[in-house]
Amino acid sequence: MDNQGPPIRGLAGITGEPDTGKTTFALTTGVPSQRIAFIDDDLKTQSVADSLEAQGKPFGSYFNLTREFAQSGNTKPADLHDMVMDHLRKLKSDVNEYDVLVFDNWSRMEGGIRDHSLKNMTKLSSMTPGQIAKMTQFTWPFTYNYYQEILDFMLSIAPLVFIITHVKKRYKTDILEARGQRPLVEKSSFRIWLRHNPDSPAPIGLVLKRIMKLDAETMKPVSILPRRIKPCTWATIKNYIANPIGDRQPNQEEMPNAFELSILDGTLTDDQKNSIAIAKMEMEKEAREDEDLARQFSGNDDADSDEVRLRAIELYSEDPDLKPVQVMKMLKNEGFSVKVPTIVQWIKEL
């Protein structure tokens, strides 16, 4: 059968807990393996690549980033970024055409983008080297601009690009959230969170960002997918593409439960609210303890100095696990004196 191309186009983000079939989901759109380019930074797909090779149907391009980067002897995130960009440029100039590009997983590349952008910030922005060193926090918008350029370049290689990420626990809670920085979230045309399905090997899909189409007659957007897909397979998604959910009432299988709604909408179940309340009490307790410790330090209060505030924010951004009292001590070592409650307030404003 002739290749019909990918069922959707654009940037697609896939996330979810371990072993929920994220890689399988990216590989089973119906596109032949020969028209898939795969960048593997998660180790698991080498065996898949070897199996396809043995069957005479290899990936159009396969790049074991973990192995190649280790063998290169390089260690810096910017080096990893450069290696990936070299391969992306090769894919762009390749005589082979690709329908799907998969990057699994994306976490280390985000670090590489940040490291590369900082090393080249004078080219990416109008900031001087001194400003960059003193106000690192204000360089993020320029990093994000460069990040978007990379995503756009990947979309010039294949009409459908999958970025696979893992999940993490939100700071000091048991709440799970998808990894991935703002450009990935904002520029994706489709994002899905895969969960284990007790009734099938195929996962449940929670649609974080829905696929929309424009009605040519009314020029109104039409929602293709429900918030919950069970089972989450491309056969099911293609059925929705042919028969969009639109404005109809979702059935029972298409309705997320309370926990799944907390993932989709940022709302919290009762248990999660209790978890956050406990975490908040712990943080308040730590703040009181930190303030008690801070009283032993004397000196002028530099809280009104923009330089000190920016330095405090920079220290916390480099290591979010720092306690306010630790930031205070680090500032004191640099010749500044700021009270812990002031630092707590600065951190809350981030």
C-alpha positions, 0 to 999 in steps of 0.5 A: 500500500502506498504511503499516505503520509502522517495522520496529523502534521506539526509538533507533537509532544508525548509524555507520561509515566515510565513504560506507558508506550510513548515510543511505540505511540510515536512509531505506529502512525502508519508511516513506514519505518524507512520514512522515519528519522529517529534520534535516540537519547533513551537507550530503549530504541536501539533494539527496535532499530536492530530488529527493523534492520534485520527485517530489511526495513530499517529506519530512514535514519537512526542516531544513538545519541547516548552512545555516540556522545559517550564515545565522543569524549565530550561532556558539556551540554553545549557539545551535545547540542552541537552534535544534535544540530550536526545530525539535524542538518544532515537530515535536512540535506538527506536525499531521503525524505521523512514523514516523521522525526522522533526525538526520544527523550528531549531532556538533555537537549534542553540543557544543551540549548540553554548551555549553547545559548549562554555561550552565544548570548552576545550574538542572540541578544543585545546584552553585554558580557557584564550584563549576562554575567550579572543578570543571567535570569534575564537571558531566558527569553533569548534562549527561548527564541533560539529554542523555537528556531530549533523546533521550526528547523526540525519541522522543516525536516519532517511534517510531523515531529514527535518530542518525547519527555518524561514526567517529574514530581512538582517541587515538594509534592507528589504531583506529577507534571510533564517535563519540557520548557515553555517553547515546547508547551506553547509551540506544540500543535498536539500534546498527549499524556499516556497512562497505563490502561488496566483493560488493554496493552494500549495506553489511555491518552489524556489530551493536553492540547487538542487537535483542531480543524477549521470548518471551511464554511463557518470558519469556526474551529472544530475539536477533533479529540475528546480530553480522554482517549481509550485505547489511545492508538492511532486507529482510534485517533484516525476514527476521531479525525474522520468523526470529530467529537465537535460539540457533542457530549463525551461518553463515559470512556471519554470522560477523565476521572478526578486524578486525570482532570488534575493532570489536564487542568491543573486542578487538584484532588482532595488528596493532592490538596492535603499534600500541598497543604502539608508541604506549605506548612513545612515551608512555613516552618522552614522559613521561621527557622531560617528567620531565627537563624538569620537574626545572628547576622548583623549589617545593613539591609541591602533589600532595596538594591536591584543588584542584590535582588537579581543576584539572589534570584540568580543563585536560586535559579541556578539551584532551586533546592537552596533554602532562603537562609542559604541564599542569605549566607551566600549573599553575605559572603559576597558582602551583602546583607538581606533578611530571610523574609525578603529573600522568601518574598523574592523567590515567591515572585518568580 
